[in-house]
Amino acid sequence: MILSVLFCLVCMMGNAFGGEGYGIELERPPYKLATNQPKDRSYEVREYAAANWTSTQMDSASSKSSEAFMRLFKYIQGRNAAGATIDMTAPVTTHIAPGPTIFDMKRTMSFYIPQDFQADPPAPTDTEVYIEERQPMTAYVRSFPGWASETENWVNVYKLFEDMKRNGVDEDTVDLTSFYTAGYNSPMRFIKRHNEVWLLSKTPNRT
Ligand SMILES: *[C@@H]1O[C@H](CO)[C@@H](O)[C@H](O)[C@H]1NC(C)=O
């Protein structure tokens, strides 16, 4: 009883912090829906425009996701050549590239740079943080709720690929060397959490 009351209070707090749990609606990278959506709507096909992101590697065993997040968060809080404060955006993506051996797994966490700074992002002063200009990309996107553990991400990327094949996507056109995870909520949000995994097309549509 007491536990459920407590839990509900926590829910309401999470909800009160705004749409995504950061206190405000966050700017997102622009995309268009591709014309070839799957008939069963099990995933979405999006065409993202070229955009600058700020990124950091988390490729060693000691590099926890919270540490990578803090490096990027400090960059937007002013740890950059202009001393500029940059708004938080959504999603936070992690690019996962497994590599040839179990020790080569490369994970890169990124924040999208908001429009105000897109054309000329201030240089990071932390040497572990860099600006990454992403080319236009066509992403196959599967959404799922809850807390995205590493296992949940892998399970969902498997399901996504199964759904894509069932819908007639030619697997030779898909980049299967890596995938993205995308998280849209702050850790302070406890309900209606939205997560995605993305597989990219080898050749983006440039419509
Ligand atoms: C990304 O930033 C660079 C400057 O660092 C700029 O030349 C480029 O046009 C920007 N890319 C986009 C897509 O705005």
The ligand as a Tripos MOL2 file, in Angstrom:
@<TRIPOS>MOLECULE
LIG
   14    14     1     0     0
SMALL
NO_CHARGES

@<TRIPOS>ATOM
      1 C1         28.2260   21.4310  -39.5390 C.3       1 LIG1
      2 O1         29.1450   22.3700  -39.0330 O.3       1 LIG1
      3 C2         30.1190   22.7950  -39.9800 C.3       1 LIG1
      4 C3         31.0270   23.7650  -39.2840 C.3       1 LIG1
      5 O2         31.6890   23.1350  -38.2210 O.3       1 LIG1
      6 C4         29.4640   23.4330  -41.1690 C.3       1 LIG1
      7 O3         30.4450   23.7700  -42.1390 O.3       1 LIG1
      8 C5         28.4460   22.4790  -41.7660 C.3       1 LIG1
      9 O4         27.7500   23.1020  -42.8090 O.3       1 LIG1
     10 C6         27.4710   22.0390  -40.7020 C.3       1 LIG1
     11 N1         26.5860   21.0370  -41.2730 N.am      1 LIG1
     12 C7         25.2740   21.1860  -41.3530 C.2       1 LIG1
     13 C8         24.5240   20.0420  -41.9130 C.3       1 LIG1
     14 O5         24.7000   22.1930  -40.9640 O.2       1 LIG1
@<TRIPOS>BOND
     1     1     2 1
     2     1    10 1
     3     2     3 1
     4     3     4 1
     5     3     6 1
     6     4     5 1
     7     6     7 1
     8     6     8 1
     9     8     9 1
    10     8    10 1
    11    10    11 1
    12    11    12 1
    13    12    13 1
    14    12    14 2
@<TRIPOS>SUBSTRUCTURE
     1 LIG1         1 GROUP 0 **** ****
